[in-house]
Amino acid sequence: MKNFQYSSMLYSPITPDEVQHTIKGNKSTAASFDNLEVHPSMLKHLGPIAIHALSSLFSLCLRNGKWIWNSSNIIFLKKEGKSSYDKAGSYRPISISSYFGKLLERILAKRLESYLMSIGLIDSNQEGFSKGRNTIRYLHRLTAGIKGDIKKRLTVLCLFIDFEKAFDSVWKKGLIVKLWKHGVHGCYLGTIDSFLSGRTVSLLLNGFIGPVRQCLEYGLPQGSVLSPILFKFFVFDMEDECIQDHDQIKAFKFADDGTIKVSGKDLNECMFYLEIALQSIGGWTNRWRMVINCSVNKTEVICFNCQDITAVPNTFQLCGNTIHLTDSSKVLGITLDRKLSFKQHSENMLNNLIYHWVCISRYTNRNWGLNQRVLVCLAKTFMFSTLFYGSLVWQTNANLMQLNRIWYKVAKSAIGAVFNVQQAIAEVVLGVPPLSVMGRIVSVKHYLKALCTSPDDIHRNFLLEEVNSGNSTIISQMKDVKRFIEWKHGSHAGSIPSYDLPLLNDAMSIEELFELSKKTCHYSKRLMIGFTEFLWQENLQHQLQLEGWSQIPKVSLAPLPLPHGTTREMEVLVMSLFYKNNLLNSFLFRFDRARWESPLCLCGEEEQTAVHLLTSCTFTEEDIRKEANYLLSLGNVVQNGRLDSFGHVSMLNCSRDPRFIRICKSMVENESLNLRTHISLSSGMPGVLSTQRL
């Protein structure tokens, strides 16, 4: 009776409200329907009559167990990292089918997932195809678990598994049997069977559609909404037999990638449990007709914390195939080495970043090309997305120091600096925080997401165990989470519920963070921007105060409000006003003493610095100077009508004011300033610098 109540959610008629909710919550791209283009935004405007008709059609399909959208076109996407694309295996076939069919797929997938959750059939080790789960949870649990075992002086063997053409190898009849064994019967099971077995496909290549083909006995349609749920269900029991009876064996899964970690007091104990895991997984693959790719760089073994690495066998047997011992393996985009130093991963990433930036640099310089806003956007897209993927796992101070060098070159190039400029000031001009601050923000987001999960979530419980065991790395990262909660309470007090307020005090421990509610741990984009600026300002203040600065620039993630249509050359000149080592500063005379005998400005009063030109130079028009002084006073940086020795800090603090930027731009454009800004190599005297007026 209980199973019938659970399964009734699978067979009940599809209501118009369910269809409407699915349409509104769907973010899929366009799909084909009878050779017509149907976009999701079109369906969102359907009236109640059309919605009722769709619900009736879907209910009829479910009641009869018949899938009517059987035909689909197959397109091919290149797989990354392939040495040659002459073979069919180098492409991923994507099924393009009816959008109305995709709506029904989404409804059936949601019902199946709710049913599996209601009967407790949830794979806690699976981080793929699930809301709130991602690759970082997988990598964090794996690497932190290995480091924890090493700290306990245990030997660790990790088996990295890769299925060969995982989606294309799923045994359809075996999947139907599994569904039936777990209570999925009747019309719903018939609909799934019809969805999988009654399909016809046509290959779409360069605009040409091939003949209609019948689907084979194996394979789930890639590109389908329902396929990931079915695949996750199909492999949920892969490691059950070897894990249930042995605490020394742990499993980690993300979609079709998996890792089996075994630990023991010595190598012999590890080998014993690894052999159990190999036999169990081999038996499961033979039973359910899945194929494991045992080629090099696919399925392999790494040994950690072994005193005599030569005692580890070089080969192992899995499903009658040979797999090899290796010193490093790429797992979900991150290269793990035997010492967990991530040195190889860092070097590969550095080379990748240099290559991308060299390609971008071809389209810009100080005089023409891409402007600062576009360059920063490209850096965030091509560099930061790669740099901070899994940074919680692999980023160390040594790795970050090496990567910070290339970031300095990018920042210097983006602002168009000729001479070396202080990196902290360049980042303030660009509105981009230091890499260390951005890395801390990434870790804060990760831990906040973990705190927002249910109390029985495997990753949340893992973090709590690590904190209780005294893991210094995780505790240090969780302190930033505590600071975010405290900052949120101070700046947005209304966002903290009253029942969490007793926990928010100076004596709040890291363990008490796990007792906070989801509302307290929730963050938005606006909140994270504010907290980023808070950490950035604090980091900048500590750095500059040690260098003897009396005033600290105010940071902002907003870009400089340069007028639309500003040329790259003019943009570089305007930005050069906001740092000391720029083209307007007096030290240019050192490069050409014959032409410039002193650092004095042409007005003869004092050195020609950016502050002097904007505030007291007699060559500056009076009305422009007055308005500039007025804008500088907005930040309370003018004392008794004069700027202090760190006057460019005052200009930095006003740099986000559009009126101030317009004044700076107009002053640079004014020829009467006689700015010594254009530097070029003399054609007659190689290596000698000469200057020109604007």
C-alpha positions in Angstrom: 0.0 0.0 0.0 2.9 2.3 0.8 4.6 1.7 -2.5 1.3 2.3 -4.3 1.0 5.7 -2.6 4.5 6.6 -3.6 4.1 5.4 -7.2 0.8 7.2 -7.7 2.7 10.4 -8.4 4.1 8.7 -11.5 0.7 7.7 -13.0 -1.6 10.6 -12.1 -2.9 12.7 -15.1 -0.8 15.8 -16.1 -2.5 18.9 -15.0 -2.5 22.3 -16.8 -0.8 23.8 -13.7 2.0 21.3 -14.0 2.5 22.1 -17.7 2.5 25.9 -17.0 5.0 25.5 -14.2 7.3 23.5 -16.4 7.2 26.0 -19.2 8.0 28.9 -16.8 10.8 27.1 -15.1 12.4 25.8 -18.3 15.5 27.6 -19.6 16.2 25.4 -22.5 17.2 26.7 -25.9 15.0 26.4 -29.0 14.2 23.0 -30.6 12.6 21.8 -33.7 9.0 20.7 -34.1 7.9 19.5 -37.6 10.8 21.4 -39.2 9.7 24.7 -37.5 11.6 26.7 -35.0 9.9 26.9 -31.5 11.4 29.0 -28.8 10.6 28.7 -25.1 9.6 32.4 -25.0 6.8 31.6 -27.5 5.4 28.9 -25.3 5.4 31.1 -22.2 2.7 33.3 -23.8 0.3 30.4 -24.5 -3.2 30.9 -23.3 -5.2 28.7 -20.9 -6.9 26.8 -23.8 -3.5 25.9 -25.4 -2.1 24.9 -22.0 -5.2 22.7 -21.3 -4.8 21.1 -24.8 -1.1 20.3 -24.0 -2.0 18.8 -20.7 -4.7 16.6 -22.3 -2.2 15.4 -24.9 0.5 14.6 -22.4 -2.0 12.8 -20.2 -3.2 10.7 -23.2 0.4 9.7 -24.0 1.1 8.7 -20.4 -2.2 6.8 -20.1 -1.5 4.8 -23.3 2.2 4.4 -22.5 3.0 5.7 -26.0 5.7 8.3 -27.0 4.6 10.1 -30.1 7.7 12.3 -30.7 9.8 9.4 -31.9 11.8 11.1 -34.7 14.8 13.4 -34.1 17.8 14.8 -35.9 21.3 14.1 -34.7 24.0 16.7 -34.8 27.6 16.2 -33.8 29.7 18.3 -31.4 33.5 17.9 -31.2 34.9 16.5 -28.0 37.7 18.5 -26.5 41.2 17.2 -26.2 41.1 14.8 -29.2 44.3 14.4 -31.2 42.3 13.7 -34.4 38.7 14.2 -35.5 38.8 11.7 -38.3 37.0 9.1 -36.1 33.4 9.0 -35.1 34.3 8.6 -31.4 35.8 12.1 -31.4 32.3 13.6 -31.7 29.3 13.7 -29.3 25.9 13.0 -30.9 23.2 15.4 -29.7 19.6 14.5 -30.3 17.4 17.5 -31.5 13.8 16.6 -31.1 10.4 18.3 -30.6 10.2 21.0 -27.9 6.8 19.7 -26.8 8.3 16.3 -26.3 11.0 17.9 -24.2 8.3 19.5 -22.0 6.9 16.0 -21.4 10.4 14.7 -20.7 10.9 17.3 -18.1 7.6 16.5 -16.4 8.4 12.8 -16.4 11.9 13.4 -15.1 10.7 15.5 -12.3 8.1 12.9 -11.3 10.7 10.1 -11.4 13.2 12.0 -9.3 10.5 12.8 -6.7 9.5 9.2 -6.6 13.1 7.9 -6.1 13.6 10.5 -3.4 10.4 9.4 -1.6 11.5 5.8 -1.5 15.0 6.8 -0.3 16.7 5.7 -3.5 19.1 8.7 -3.7 22.8 8.1 -4.6 24.6 10.3 -2.0 27.9 9.7 -3.8 26.6 11.0 -7.1 27.4 14.7 -7.6 26.2 15.0 -11.2 22.7 15.7 -12.6 21.5 16.9 -9.2 20.4 20.3 -8.0 22.9 22.0 -5.7 25.7 19.6 -6.6 28.8 20.1 -8.8 32.2 19.0 -9.7 33.9 21.0 -6.9 32.0 19.0 -4.2 33.4 15.8 -5.8 37.0 17.1 -6.0 36.9 18.7 -2.6 35.7 15.5 -0.8 38.2 13.4 -2.8 41.4 15.6 -2.2 40.5 16.5 1.4 39.9 12.8 2.1 43.2 11.8 0.7 45.0 14.6 2.6 43.2 13.4 5.8 44.4 9.8 5.3 47.9 11.0 4.7 47.8 13.0 7.9 46.8 9.8 9.7 49.8 8.1 8.1 47.7 5.8 5.9 48.6 4.6 2.5 46.0 5.5 -0.2 45.2 3.9 -3.6 42.8 5.7 -5.9 41.2 4.0 -8.9 39.9 6.5 -11.5 37.2 5.0 -13.7 36.0 6.2 -17.1 33.2 4.5 -18.9 33.6 4.1 -22.7 30.8 6.1 -24.4 28.8 6.0 -21.2 25.4 7.3 -22.5 25.7 5.3 -25.7 26.4 2.1 -23.8 23.4 2.0 -21.5 21.5 -1.3 -21.9 17.9 -0.2 -22.4 16.2 -3.5 -21.4 18.4 -3.7 -18.3 17.3 -0.1 -17.4 13.7 -1.1 -17.8 14.2 -4.1 -15.5 15.9 -1.9 -12.9 12.9 0.5 -13.0 10.4 -2.3 -12.6 12.4 -3.8 -9.6 12.1 -0.5 -7.8 8.3 -0.1 -8.2 8.0 1.8 -11.6 5.3 -0.1 -13.3 2.3 0.3 -15.6 1.8 3.2 -18.0 4.8 5.2 -16.8 7.2 2.3 -17.4 5.5 1.8 -20.8 6.0 5.4 -21.7 9.7 5.2 -20.8 10.1 2.0 -22.8 8.5 3.7 -25.8 10.6 6.7 -25.4 13.8 4.6 -25.5 13.0 1.8 -27.9 10.7 3.4 -30.5 13.0 6.2 -31.6 14.1 6.9 -35.2 17.0 9.3 -36.0 18.4 11.1 -39.0 21.9 12.4 -39.1 22.2 16.1 -39.8 25.5 17.0 -41.4 26.3 20.4 -43.0 22.6 21.1 -43.6 21.9 17.7 -45.2 19.6 15.2 -43.5 20.3 11.5 -44.0 18.0 8.6 -44.1 15.8 7.5 -41.2 17.4 5.0 -39.0 16.1 2.8 -36.1 17.8 3.1 -32.7 19.8 0.2 -31.4 19.4 -1.8 -28.2 21.9 0.4 -26.4 22.2 4.0 -25.7 20.3 7.0 -24.2 19.6 10.0 -26.4 22.1 12.7 -25.6 20.5 16.1 -25.4 17.4 14.7 -23.8 16.1 16.1 -20.5 15.2 12.6 -19.2 18.4 10.9 -20.1 20.6 12.2 -17.2 18.1 11.1 -14.6 17.9 7.6 -16.2 21.6 7.3 -16.4 22.1 8.4 -12.8 19.5 5.8 -11.7 21.2 3.1 -13.9 24.7 3.4 -12.2 23.5 4.2 -8.7 24.4 0.7 -7.4 27.8 0.3 -9.2 29.9 0.4 -6.0 27.3 -0.8 -3.4 28.7 -4.4 -3.1 32.3 -3.3 -2.2 31.4 -0.3 0.0 28.6 -1.7 2.2 30.9 -4.1 4.1 34.2 -2.2 4.1 34.8 1.2 5.6 38.2 1.4 4.0 36.6 1.8 0.5 35.0 5.1 -0.5 33.3 6.0 -3.8 33.0 9.4 -5.6 30.9 9.8 -8.7 30.1 12.6 -11.2 27.9 11.4 -14.1 30.0 8.8 -15.9 33.3 9.6 -14.0 34.0 7.7 -10.8 36.8 7.3 -8.3 37.3 4.4 -5.8 39.5 5.4 -2.9 40.9 2.7 -0.6 43.1 3.3 2.4 45.1 1.1 4.8 47.8 1.0 7.3 50.3 -0.3 4.7 50.5 -1.1 1.0 49.4 -4.7 1.5 46.2 -3.8 3.2 45.5 -1.2 0.4 46.1 -3.9 -2.3 43.7 -6.3 -0.5 40.8 -3.8 -0.5 41.6 -2.5 -4.0 41.3 -6.1 -5.3 37.9 -6.4 -3.7 36.8 -3.2 -5.4 38.1 -4.3 -8.8 36.3 -7.6 -8.6 33.0 -6.0 -7.5 33.1 -3.3 -10.2 34.1 -5.9 -12.8 31.1 -8.1 -11.8 28.7 -5.1 -12.0 29.9 -4.1 -15.5 29.5 -7.7 -16.8 26.0 -8.0 -15.3 24.8 -4.7 -16.8 26.8 -4.7 -20.0 28.7 -1.5 -19.4 32.2 -1.1 -20.8 35.1 0.6 -18.9 37.7 2.4 -21.0 41.0 0.9 -19.8 43.2 2.8 -22.2 46.0 5.1 -21.1 44.9 8.3 -19.4 41.4 7.0 -18.9 41.1 4.3 -16.2 44.2 4.3 -14.0 45.6 4.0 -10.4 47.6 6.5 -8.3 49.3 5.6 -5.0 49.6 8.3 -2.3 51.9 8.3 0.8 53.7 5.1 0.0 57.2 4.9 1.5 58.4 2.4 -1.2 56.7 3.3 -4.4 58.6 0.6 -6.3 56.7 -2.0 -4.3 53.4 -0.9 -6.0 52.5 -3.1 -9.0 52.7 -1.3 -12.3 49.5 -3.0 -13.7 46.2 -4.2 -12.4 43.4 -6.3 -13.9 39.9 -5.0 -14.4 37.2 -6.8 -16.4 40.0 -8.8 -18.1 41.8 -5.6 -19.2 45.0 -4.1 -18.0 45.1 -0.8 -16.2 48.3 1.0 -15.3 49.8 2.8 -12.3 50.5 6.5 -13.0 52.1 9.5 -11.3 49.3 11.9 -12.3 45.8 11.8 -13.6 43.4 14.4 -14.9 40.1 14.3 -12.9 37.3 16.6 -14.0 39.7 19.1 -15.4 42.2 19.1 -12.5 45.5 17.2 -12.7 46.2 15.2 -9.5 49.8 14.2 -8.9 51.2 11.7 -6.5 52.3 14.3 -4.0 49.1 16.5 -4.3 51.2 19.5 -5.0 49.2 20.4 -8.2 52.4 21.7 -9.7 51.7 20.1 -13.1 48.2 21.5 -13.1 49.4 25.0 -12.3 52.0 24.9 -15.1 49.5 23.7 -17.6 47.1 26.4 -16.6 49.9 29.1 -16.8 50.7 28.0 -20.3 47.1 28.1 -21.3 46.5 31.6 -19.8 49.6 32.9 -21.6 48.4 31.5 -24.9 45.0 33.1 -24.6 46.3 36.5 -23.5 48.8 36.5 -26.4 45.9 35.9 -28.8 43.9 38.8 -27.2 46.9 41.2 -27.2 47.1 41.1 -31.0 44.0 43.2 -31.2 45.0 46.0 -28.9 47.8 48.3 -27.8 48.1 51.8 -26.2 47.0 53.6 -29.3 44.2 51.5 -30.8 42.1 48.4 -30.4 40.0 46.9 -27.6 39.3 49.3 -24.7 39.8 48.7 -21.0 36.2 47.4 -20.4 36.4 44.8 -23.1 39.9 43.7 -22.1 38.7 43.2 -18.5 35.7 41.3 -19.7 37.9 39.0 -21.8 40.2 38.4 -18.9 37.3 37.4 -16.7 35.9 35.1 -19.4 39.1 33.4 -20.6 41.3 33.7 -17.6 39.3 33.9 -14.4 36.9 31.2 -15.3 39.9 28.8 -15.8 42.0 30.2 -13.0 39.3 29.8 -10.3 37.8 26.5 -11.4 38.5 24.2 -8.5 40.8 26.9 -6.9 39.5 25.6 -3.5 41.2 22.3 -4.2 44.5 23.1 -6.1 45.4 26.7 -5.4 48.3 27.2 -3.0 50.5 30.3 -2.2 53.3 29.0 -4.4 50.9 28.4 -7.4 49.2 31.7 -6.9 52.5 33.6 -6.9 53.4 32.2 -10.2 50.0 32.9 -11.8 49.9 36.4 -10.3 52.8 37.4 -12.6 50.8 36.8 -15.7 47.8 38.7 -14.2 50.1 41.7 -13.5 51.0 41.8 -17.1 47.4 41.6 -18.1 46.4 44.5 -15.8 49.3 46.6 -16.9 48.4 46.0 -20.6 44.7 46.8 -19.9 45.5 50.2 -18.5 48.2 50.9 -21.1 51.0 51.6 -18.7 54.5 52.1 -20.3 56.5 51.8 -17.1 56.0 49.5 -14.1 52.9 50.5 -12.1 52.1 49.3 -8.7 49.8 46.3 -9.1 47.5 47.2 -6.2 46.8 50.6 -7.8 46.4 49.1 -11.3 43.7 46.8 -9.9 41.9 49.8 -8.3 41.9 51.6 -11.6 40.5 48.5 -13.4 38.0 47.7 -10.7 39.3 44.1 -10.4 40.2 42.6 -7.0 43.5 40.8 -6.4 43.6 37.1 -7.2 43.9 36.2 -3.5 40.7 38.1 -2.7 38.8 36.5 -5.6 40.0 33.0 -4.5 38.7 33.7 -1.0 35.3 34.7 -2.4 35.1 31.5 -4.4 35.7 29.4 -1.3 33.1 31.4 0.7 30.5 30.7 -2.0 31.3 27.0 -1.9 30.9 26.7 1.8 27.8 28.8 1.9 26.2 26.5 -0.6 27.2 23.5 1.6 25.6 25.2 4.6 22.4 25.7 2.7 22.0 22.0 2.0 20.0 19.5 4.1 21.5 18.2 7.4 21.9 14.7 5.9 23.9 15.9 2.8 27.1 13.9 2.4 29.3 16.9 1.7 27.9 19.0 4.5 28.5 16.1 7.0 32.0 15.6 5.5 32.9 19.2 6.2 31.6 19.0 9.7 33.7 15.9 10.4 36.8 17.7 9.0 36.2 20.7 11.2 35.7 18.5 14.3 38.9 16.6 13.4 40.9 19.9 13.3 41.5 20.2 9.6 43.4 23.5 9.6 42.8 24.3 5.8 39.1 24.0 6.0 38.9 25.8 9.3 40.9 28.7 7.9 38.6 28.9 4.8 35.5 28.6 7.0 36.7 31.7 9.0 36.0 33.8 5.9 32.4 32.3 5.9 32.1 33.5 9.5 33.3 36.9 8.5 30.7 37.0 5.7 27.9 36.2 8.2 29.2 38.9 10.6 29.5 41.4 7.7 26.0 40.6 6.5 24.6 41.0 10.0 26.3 44.4 10.3 25.4 45.8 6.8 22.1 44.0 6.2 20.7 43.3 9.6 17.2 42.6 8.4 18.4 39.6 6.3 19.3 37.6 9.5 16.3 35.9 11.1 15.8 36.5 14.9 16.3 32.8 15.8 19.9 33.0 14.5 20.9 36.2 16.3 21.9 34.5 19.6 24.6 32.6 17.7 26.1 35.7 16.1 28.7 36.9 18.6 32.4 37.2 18.8 32.7 33.8 20.4 30.8 32.0 17.6 32.8 28.9 16.7 33.2 27.3 13.3 31.0 24.4 14.4 28.1 26.7 15.2 28.1 27.8 11.5 26.4 24.5 10.7 23.6 25.4 13.0 22.6 28.5 11.1 19.5 28.5 8.9 19.5 28.6 5.1 18.2 32.2 5.2 21.2 33.4 7.1 23.7 31.5 4.9 22.0 32.7 1.7 23.8 35.1 -0.5 22.9 37.1 -3.6 25.0 38.7 -6.3 24.6 42.2 -4.7 25.7 40.9 -1.2 28.7 39.1 -2.7 29.8 42.3 -4.5 29.6 44.2 -1.3 31.6 41.6 0.7 34.2 41.4 -2.1 34.8 45.1 -1.9 35.0 44.8 1.9 37.7 42.1 1.8 39.5 44.0 -1.0 39.5 47.3 0.9 40.8 45.5 4.0 43.6 43.7 2.0 44.6 47.0 0.3 44.7 48.9 3.5 47.0 46.3 5.2 49.3 46.3 2.2 49.6 50.1 1.7 49.9 50.9 5.3 52.9 48.7 5.6 54.4 50.7 2.7 53.8 54.0 4.6 50.8 55.3 2.8 48.8 57.9 4.8 45.7 57.7 2.6 44.2 54.5 1.1 42.2 54.5 -2.2 38.6 53.4 -2.1 38.0 50.3 -4.1 35.0 49.6 -6.4 34.1 46.7 -8.7 32.5 49.3 -11.1 34.6 50.1 -14.2 35.7 53.6 -15.0 32.8 55.6 -16.4 34.5 56.6 -19.6 32.3 58.3 -22.1 31.0 56.1 -24.9 33.1 56.3 -28.0 36.4 57.3 -26.2 39.3 56.1 -28.3 41.8 53.7 -26.9 44.6 56.3 -27.1 42.6 58.9 -25.1 41.4 56.2 -22.6 45.0 55.3 -21.8 45.9 58.9 -21.3 43.0 59.5 -18.9 43.7 56.3 -16.9 47.4 57.4 -16.6 46.2 60.3 -14.4 45.3 57.8 -11.6 48.7 56.2 -10.9 52.2 57.7 -10.3 54.4 56.0 -12.8 52.6 57.4 -15.8 53.3 59.3 -19.0 52.4 62.6 -17.3 54.9 62.3 -14.5 58.2 64.2 -14.2 60.6 61.3 -14.3 60.5 61.3 -18.1 63.2 63.9 -18.2 65.7 61.2 -17.1 65.4 59.4 -20.4 66.2 62.5 -22.5 68.2 65.1 -20.4 69.2 67.0 -23.5 65.6 68.0 -24.2 64.3 68.1 -20.7 66.8 69.6 -18.3 64.6 69.5 -15.2 61.4 67.9 -14.0 59.7 71.3 -13.6 56.5 72.0 -15.5 56.5 74.6 -18.3 54.7 77.0 -15.9 57.9 77.0 -13.9 56.3 76.6 -10.5 56.7 72.9 -9.6 57.1 69.4 -10.9 54.8 68.4 -13.8 52.8 65.7 -12.1 49.2 64.7 -12.8 48.1 66.3 -9.5 49.8 69.6 -10.5 48.3 69.7 -13.9 44.8 69.2 -12.5 45.0 71.6 -9.6 47.6 74.4 -9.8 49.2 74.6 -13.2 48.8 78.1 -14.7 48.4 76.6 -18.2 45.1 75.0 -17.0 41.9 76.8 -17.8 40.5 78.4 -14.6 36.9 77.1 -14.9 38.1 73.5 -15.5 40.4 73.7 -12.5 37.7 75.0 -10.2 35.3 72.2 -11.1 38.1 69.6 -10.7 38.8 70.9 -7.2 35.1 70.8 -6.4 34.9 67.1 -7.5 38.0 66.2 -5.6 36.4 67.7 -2.4 33.6 65.2 -2.8 35.8 62.6 -1.2 37.0 64.9 1.6 40.5 64.7 0.2 41.3 68.4 -0.1 42.6 69.9 3.1 42.8 73.7 3.3 42.4 74.0 -0.4 45.6 71.9 -1.2 46.2 68.3 -1.8 48.6 66.3 0.3 51.6 64.4 -1.0 49.5 61.4 -2.0 47.2 63.5 -4.2 46.8 60.8 -6.8 44.9 58.8 -4.2 42.4 61.7 -4.1 42.0 61.4 -7.9 41.5 57.6 -7.5 38.7 58.1 -5.0 36.9 60.4 -7.5 37.6 58.3 -10.5 34.2 56.6 -10.4 32.4 60.0 -10.8 31.4 60.4 -14.4 31.7 64.2 -14.2 35.3 64.0 -13.0 36.1 61.6 -15.8 34.7 64.1 -18.3 36.8 66.9 -16.9 39.9 64.7 -17.0 39.2 63.8 -20.6 38.6 67.4 -21.6 41.8 68.5 -19.9 43.8 65.8 -21.7 42.3 66.9 -25.0 43.2 70.6 -24.4 46.3 71.4 -26.3 47.2 74.3 -23.9 48.3 71.7 -21.3 51.3 70.8 -23.4 51.3 67.3 -21.9 54.5 65.3 -22.6 52.6 62.1 -23.2 53.5 60.7 -26.7 56.7 58.7 -26.6 58.3 57.3 -29.7 61.7 56.0 -30.8 63.7 58.5 -32.8 64.3 57.2 -36.3 67.7 58.9 -36.5 68.9 57.8 -33.1 67.9 54.2 -32.2 67.0 53.7 -28.5 66.7 57.5 -27.8 63.3 58.6 -26.6 61.6 61.7 -27.9 58.4 63.4 -26.9 55.6 65.1 -28.9 52.7 67.4 -28.0 49.2 66.1 -28.2 
